[in-house]
Amino acid sequence: MRAKTILWHVLCLAAVAVVLYPMIWLAFASVKPPSEVLSSLNLLPSRVVLDGYRQGWEGAAGIGFGTFFVNSFIVAIASVVANVFSCTLAAYAFARLRFRLSGALFAFMIATLMLPHHVTLIPQYVIFQQAGLVNTFVPLVLPKLLATEAFFVFLIVQFMRGIPRELDEAATIDGCGVYKTFWHVVLPLAKPALVTTSIFTFIWTWNDFFTQMVYLNDADKFTVPLGLRLFVDTSSESNFGAMFAMSALALVPIVAFFLAFQRLLVEGVSTSGLKG
């Protein structure tokens, strides 16, 4: 029995090592001397050098990397607020209210999960271009204010359906309308699902490269993923040490955000799929 336990723990540690190896490699590569960043096959550096962090923070194209961090925080936080607000309202309507064609509309919304993002990208770009909003943060945030993320709507709907309807009836008897019931009864109980939505929205927005590359043109408006691209220049010298250093630094907000709400994230994911 002890041998099986030891073997199980060894296998788990091996799986964790495989999953975490890219992050470990990135952390060590960020402190390697420039001559060893790509040429050396050793995981550990011969000596610790922090020039990559200094050069990386100074930025590229004449713009400090702190600007890219500020832009990413603006876009990510605004996206979290917009996505949680809109998806919660839509989910409350589907989960707790009765109206005509609710089932058909909910099925149609779920069907949009199979629609590739690239299908809607060109029409959205044309709309934002005609509105003069390209090269601003608006195209990155405004769609999330319209409950376009069907996955999160479905996640919150499944969680809200697990909340006893007797609470709604009790609130109605106490004189609460639809909005008060939502604000004072359903919303506080749905906190795990809201935290799950917030974490995934923050991570996906922070790591988003393609959409931000399409809508942002000026370097001073670039986010972290676009800022990292500036360190790699195919026509001249590339600073991989600075890119690896800033890539490692870019992981800190994501890890911190996840660790701060880890308990509620696990609770939200587990209960959202089981209730209803």
N, C-alpha and C positions, 0 to 999 in steps of 0.2 A: 504493500500500500504506500509506504514511504517512497519507494522507487518511482511509482507512478506520479506521485505528487511532485517529486523533484524533476522528473521528465517534463511534466506539464508546465512547471515554472520556467524551465530552460527554454521550452518552445515558445512560451509567451514573451520571454526576454529577447529571444532571437527575432520574433516578429516585430517587437517594439524597436529593436536596433535597426531592422531593415526600413521601417517606416521613418524613423528619425535620422537615418544616415544622411539624407540630403541637407537637413538643417545643421547637423554636426559638421559636415564637410564645408558648408557655407560659413559657419562660425570660424573654423580654423583658417579657411582661405582668406577671410577678411583681415587676418592679422599676419599673413605671410609676407615676406619681402617680395617686391615686384618681380624679381627674377624667378621666383618659385610658384607664383600664382597659377600658371598654366603648365609650366615645364616639369614641375616636380610631381611624382606619383605618391609621395608620402602624405599621409593625412595630417600629421603634426608638422608645424613649421619648424625650421631650424632655429629661428629666433622670432620673438614677437615684435612686430612692427605695426604701429598705429597710424602710419602715414596715410593709409587708405581712408581712414575715418576723417582725418583732417582734410585731405584733398576732396573727399566726397562731400563733406559738409560745406566746403567752399563752393561746390556746385559745378555746373557746366553752362556753357553759352553765356557766361557773365551773370548767372543767376544763382544765388545761394540755394542749397538744397532745403533749407528751412522753409523757403517759399513753397516748394512742392508739398511739403508736409502740411502747411497751413491750408493749401488748396484742397488736399485730400481730406483733411478733417472737415472743412466746410461742406464739401460734396457728400461725404459719408454721413455726417451728423444730420444734414438736411434731408438726405434720402431716408435715414432711419425714421425721423419724425414724420415725414410725408407718407412713407410706406405703412408704418404702424397705424397712423390716423385713418388712412383711406381703407386699408384692408380690414381693420377692426369694424368700421362702420358697415362695409359690405358683408362681412361675416356675420355680424349681428342680424342684419336683415335676412340672410339666408337661413340662419340657425334658429332664430326666435320669433320672427314675424311671419304672418300668413298673408300672402298676396297672390294674385293670379300669375300663372306661368312661372312661379318661383322654381319649380323643379326643372322646367325646360331651360330657364336662364342659368341655373346652377350647373346643369349638364353642359350647356354651351361654354360656360366659363372654364369648366374642367377640360373641355376639348381643346381650349387654347393652349394647354400645356404641351400638346403635340405640335404646335406651330413653331417652326424655327424662328429664332430671333432675327435672322437676316431677312426674313420675308417682310417684316414690318419696318425694318431699318430705313430702307429707301423712301417709302412714303412719309415716315416721320421726319427724315432729313429734309425732304422737300418742303414740308409744312413749316418746320423751324427756320429754314433758309428764307422762305417767303416772308416770315414774320420778323426776320432780322435778328434771330436769337442764336445763330451759329456763332461759335467762339465765345460763348458764355456758359455759365453753369446751369442755366435754366433747362436745356434739353436733357440734362443728366438727372434732374430732380423732378421736374413737372410730371413726367409719365407716372412716377411712383405716387403722386398725389391723386391719381385717378384709378387706383386699385387695379393696376395692370398686372400685378404679380399674382397669378392665379394659385400658385403653390401656397403662398402665405394665407390667402383667403381660405383655401381648403383646410389648412392646418388649424386656423383659428375656429373655423366652423366646426370641425370635429371636436375641438375642446369645448366649445360653447354648448354643443349638443349634449355633453355629459353633465352639464349643470342642471340640477333638478328644476323643472318648470314650476314646481310649487313655490319657489322663491319669487318668480314673476307674478304669480297669482297673489301672494301675500303682499307684494309691493303695490299691486293694483288696488287691493283692498285698503291699503294705507294711503291711497290717493296719488300714487306715482303714475305718471304717464309713461309713454314709450321711452322718451329721452332720459327721464329720471331713473327708470328701471335699468336702462343701459349704463348710466353713469355711476349709480350708487350700488347696484347689485351685480350685474354681469361683468362689468369691466374689472372691478377688484378681484373677482374670482378667476378671471382669465389671465392673470398676471404671468404665470409660467409660459403660456402661449405667446404673449406679447414680448416677453424677454427673448424667447426663441426666435421670433421674427426679427427683433432688433439685432441680435447677434449675427444671424445669417445675412441680413441686409447690410450690416456694417462690413462684414468680411468680404462679401461679394462685390460691394461697391469699392472698397479699398483696393481690391485686387483687380478690378476691371481695367482692361487695357484697350480692348477693341472699341467700345463705345466712346470712351474718352478720346481716343485717337481720331475718331471720325469727327467729333464736334469741336474739339479744341485745336486751335491753330497757333496761337501766340505762346512762346515759351514761358512767359510770366504767368500764364494761366494753367500750365501743365500740372498734373497730379504726380504722385510718386511713381506709378508705373511708367508714365511718359518721361519723367525726369531721369529714370534709370537708363532709358534708351539713349539719352544724350551722351552717356559715357562710352558708347560703342559707336565708332565712326569708321565705316568701311573705306573711306577715302584717305584717312590719315591714321594717327596713332590712337589706339583705344586704351582707356584706363580701366582695366578689369579689376584691379585692386580696389579702386574707389567704388566701382559698381557693386562688387561683392560686399563691401563694408556697408554701403547704404541699403543694400538688399537685406542684410542681417538686421540693420536698424529699423527697416520698414516692418519687420515681423513683430517688433515689440508691442505696438498698439493692438495688434490682433490677438496676441497671446494674453496681454493684460486684460483686454475686453472679455476674452473667453473665460479666463480664470476668475474674474470678478463675478460672473453670472453663471458659472459652471453648474451649480446645483439646480438652479431654475431652468437651465437649458435642458438638462437630462430629464427633469420632471416634465417639462413641456412636451418634449419629443415622445416620451414613453406614454403619457396619458392621452395625447392628441390622437394617437393611432388606435387606442384601445376603447375609448369611450364613444358613445353615439348609438 
